[in-house]
Amino acid sequence: GNNSKRRAKARTEGQEVSQPARISLPLHIAWAAEDSLGCWEGCPCDPSAPCDSSTANKLETFVASSRVSELLAWLCSRLGDTPSVHLDFSSELSKIDRAQVHRLVDDDRQLKQQLITLSTGTGNARTISVYGRQAAPLIMEVPLDVLQLAARLYKTAAGSTVHGGMPFSLDEIVELCRADQLPEPLASMAARIKEQQPVVERLLAAAAGDDAATIHAVAATHLRILQSPSCCHADSGDLPLTVAARAGNLAALRALLEHGAPLEARDGRGATALKLSRTFETTEAEALLLQAGAVDPEA
């Protein structure tokens, strides 16, 4: 059927498809060449599973999904003697499996003090590793402009199925932006965002300054941007309409409404223009918005 075709297409394109959690999770237990892992006592890896220990400083094995917490506790017990020991789970794990590993570490206070989980890669190549905090690889600082672009893309892509039927995670989009490897349609989205931002900033300044003339001028050349729900500040998520409504700038508000600024669009905090007009008690702005057809949740 259509679902089978979508899954086949996603595999061809290297994208991740929705899969159920696994009963047995493949992984490598690895450590630095100068270290010796020593004692295996208490390691809950499946003794019946085929293991390849031919590679120095790395053991390929499996662990039952019900025993991952035991494996994490065992890892903690080995950090004192072998600080470099860590777990590299296979890319065969589904998102559900990776989320389970993240949660087990994050929800256990003792594990969280000693361990850190790191996800890398995208789509079907995405993996999760678990390190001792003292030996975890350094995480490169992500430039602010990359984080802002990734956040905008994530917000836009979350409402669509752009990744083999599954939305991208924010972490994946950050990695793709940093590596300048955005696939379609994210690459086109990013190009539009970069192209639109100077126009958006001009509209935001006009809304804040109650400058209706500038709004009319922008609408004459960039009406599509003004009418887009994604016409918002890259960092704060502010929309021209919410800025004008919050400030009670009626001239700017009228101009935006005249040119079709989306009434129900929400800013970065999830607020509509009507909600902000009520929160900040700009009653004339509230009346204008209701007259224009804003949905009143209190009606």
C-alpha positions in Angstrom: 0.0 0.0 0.0 0.9 3.7 0.2 2.6 3.2 3.6 4.9 0.5 2.2 5.8 2.7 -0.7 6.6 5.7 1.6 8.8 3.4 3.8 10.7 2.1 0.7 11.2 5.6 -0.6 12.5 6.8 2.8 15.0 3.9 3.0 16.2 4.8 -0.5 16.7 8.4 0.5 18.4 7.5 3.8 15.6 8.9 5.9 14.3 7.3 9.1 10.9 5.7 9.2 8.7 4.9 12.2 9.7 1.5 13.7 8.5 -0.3 16.8 10.9 -0.7 19.8 13.2 -3.7 19.6 13.4 -6.5 22.1 17.1 -6.8 21.8 19.4 -3.8 21.2 22.7 -4.1 19.3 25.6 -2.1 20.5 29.4 -1.8 20.9 31.1 -1.6 24.3 34.3 0.4 23.6 37.2 1.8 25.5 40.5 3.6 24.8 43.5 1.6 23.6 45.6 2.5 26.6 42.9 1.2 29.0 42.0 -2.3 30.0 38.3 -3.0 30.7 39.1 -5.8 33.1 36.1 -7.3 35.0 33.0 -8.2 33.0 31.2 -9.4 36.1 27.6 -8.0 36.3 27.5 -7.0 32.6 23.9 -7.9 31.5 24.6 -8.2 27.8 22.9 -11.2 26.3 25.2 -14.2 26.7 23.3 -16.2 24.0 23.7 -13.4 21.4 26.6 -13.7 18.9 29.5 -11.5 20.0 32.5 -10.4 18.0 35.4 -9.6 20.3 38.1 -9.8 17.6 38.4 -6.0 17.4 40.7 -4.6 20.1 39.1 -2.4 22.6 35.6 -3.0 21.2 33.0 -5.7 21.9 30.0 -6.1 19.6 27.0 -7.5 21.5 23.3 -7.2 22.4 21.4 -6.2 25.4 17.7 -7.0 26.1 15.7 -3.8 26.1 14.4 -4.7 29.5 17.9 -4.7 30.9 19.3 -1.4 29.6 19.1 0.1 33.0 21.3 -2.7 34.4 23.8 -2.1 31.6 23.9 1.6 32.5 24.5 0.7 36.2 27.3 -1.7 35.1 28.8 1.1 33.0 28.9 3.4 36.0 30.7 0.6 38.0 33.5 0.4 35.5 34.2 4.1 35.1 36.5 4.2 38.1 38.9 1.6 36.6 38.3 2.4 32.9 37.1 6.0 32.5 37.1 5.7 28.7 34.6 2.9 28.6 31.4 3.8 26.8 28.4 2.4 24.9 27.8 3.0 21.2 24.3 1.8 20.3 23.7 0.7 16.7 21.9 2.9 14.1 19.4 0.0 13.9 17.7 1.4 17.1 14.4 3.2 16.5 13.6 6.6 17.9 11.6 4.8 20.6 14.7 2.8 21.6 16.9 5.9 21.6 14.4 7.8 23.7 14.3 5.0 26.2 18.1 5.2 26.7 17.9 9.0 27.1 15.1 8.7 29.6 16.8 6.0 31.7 19.8 8.3 32.2 17.9 11.5 32.6 15.3 10.2 35.0 17.8 8.5 37.4 19.6 11.0 39.6 22.6 8.8 40.2 23.0 7.8 36.5 22.6 11.4 35.5 25.4 12.5 37.8 27.8 10.0 36.2 26.7 9.6 32.6 25.8 11.6 29.6 24.0 10.6 26.4 25.0 12.0 23.0 23.0 11.5 19.7 24.7 12.1 16.4 23.8 11.7 12.7 20.5 12.0 11.0 17.8 9.7 9.7 18.7 6.0 9.5 22.3 6.9 10.4 21.3 8.5 13.8 23.0 6.8 16.8 23.1 7.3 20.5 26.2 6.8 22.8 26.6 6.8 26.5 29.8 8.1 28.2 31.0 8.9 31.6 30.8 12.6 32.1 34.6 13.0 32.7 35.4 11.3 29.3 32.6 12.5 27.0 33.8 14.1 23.8 33.8 17.8 23.6 30.6 19.2 22.1 31.2 22.0 19.6 29.5 25.2 20.5 26.8 26.0 17.9 26.8 29.6 16.6 23.7 31.6 17.6 22.6 32.2 13.9 22.7 28.4 13.3 20.5 27.8 16.4 18.0 30.5 15.3 17.8 29.1 11.8 17.4 25.5 13.1 14.6 26.6 15.5 12.7 28.4 12.7 13.1 25.3 10.5 12.0 23.0 13.2 8.9 25.1 13.9 8.0 25.1 10.2 8.8 21.4 9.6 7.0 20.2 12.7 3.7 21.0 11.0 4.6 18.9 7.9 5.8 15.5 7.1 9.2 16.3 5.5 11.3 13.4 6.8 10.0 10.1 5.5 6.7 10.7 7.1 8.3 11.8 10.4 9.3 15.3 11.4 13.0 16.1 12.0 14.1 16.4 15.6 15.5 19.8 16.5 18.9 18.2 17.3 19.0 16.7 13.8 18.2 20.0 12.2 21.0 21.8 14.2 23.5 19.1 13.0 22.3 19.5 9.4 22.5 23.3 9.5 26.0 23.2 11.1 27.3 20.8 8.4 25.5 22.8 5.6 23.9 19.6 4.5 20.2 20.4 4.7 18.1 18.1 2.4 15.1 19.2 0.5 12.6 20.6 1.4 14.5 22.0 4.4 17.1 23.6 2.2 14.4 25.5 0.3 12.8 26.5 3.7 16.1 27.8 4.9 16.7 29.8 1.7 13.2 31.4 2.1 13.8 32.2 5.8 17.1 33.9 5.0 15.6 35.8 2.1 12.6 36.9 4.2 14.4 38.0 7.4 15.3 41.6 6.4 11.7 42.1 5.3 10.4 40.6 8.5 12.6 42.9 10.6 11.4 45.9 8.7 7.8 44.9 9.4 8.5 44.3 13.1 10.1 47.7 13.4 7.1 49.3 11.7 4.7 47.5 14.0 6.7 48.6 17.1 6.8 52.2 15.8 3.2 52.4 14.7 4.5 53.2 11.2 1.6 52.4 8.8 3.3 54.0 5.8 6.2 51.5 6.0 3.8 48.6 6.3 1.9 49.7 3.2 5.2 50.1 1.3 6.4 46.6 2.3 3.0 45.1 1.4 3.4 46.6 -2.1 6.5 44.5 -2.8 6.4 41.6 -0.3 2.7 40.8 0.4 3.3 37.1 0.5 5.8 37.4 3.3 3.5 39.7 5.3 0.7 37.2 4.9 2.8 34.2 6.0 2.3 32.7 9.5 6.1 32.3 9.6 6.7 36.1 9.3 8.3 36.3 12.7 11.5 37.3 14.4 14.2 34.5 14.1 15.0 34.6 17.9 11.9 35.8 19.8 9.2 34.5 17.4 7.4 37.9 17.6 5.0 38.6 14.7 4.2 42.1 13.4 0.6 41.7 14.3 1.3 40.5 17.9 3.8 43.4 18.3 1.3 46.0 17.2 -1.5 44.4 19.3 0.6 44.2 22.4 1.6 47.9 22.1 -1.8 49.1 21.1 -0.4 50.6 17.9 -3.7 51.1 16.0 -2.3 52.6 12.8 0.1 49.7 12.3 -2.5 47.2 13.3 -5.0 48.5 10.8 -2.4 48.4 8.0 -1.4 44.8 8.8 -5.1 43.7 8.9 -5.8 45.5 5.7 -3.0 43.5 3.9 -4.1 40.2 5.3 -1.6 39.5 8.2 -2.8 36.1 9.6 -5.1 36.7 12.6 -4.6 33.4 14.3 -0.8 33.1 13.9 1.0 32.5 17.2 4.2 34.0 18.3 7.2 32.2 19.8 5.4 31.9 23.1 2.2 30.5 21.6 0.1 33.8 21.9 -2.2 35.2 19.3 -2.6 39.0 18.7 -6.0 38.8 20.4 -4.6 37.1 23.5 -1.9 39.7 23.8 -4.3 42.6 23.4 -6.2 41.3 26.4 -3.1 40.5 28.4 -1.8 44.0 28.0 -5.2 45.6 28.1 -5.0 47.4 24.8 -8.8 47.4 24.4 -9.0 49.4 21.1 -6.6 46.8 19.5 -8.8 44.0 20.9 -11.9 45.6 19.3 -10.1 45.9 15.9 -9.0 42.3 16.0 -12.5 41.0 16.9 -14.0 43.2 14.1 -11.5 41.6 11.7 -12.7 38.2 12.6 -10.3 37.0 15.3 -11.5 33.8 17.0 -12.6 34.6 20.5 -11.9 31.6 22.8 -14.0 33.2 25.5 -17.1 33.7 23.4 
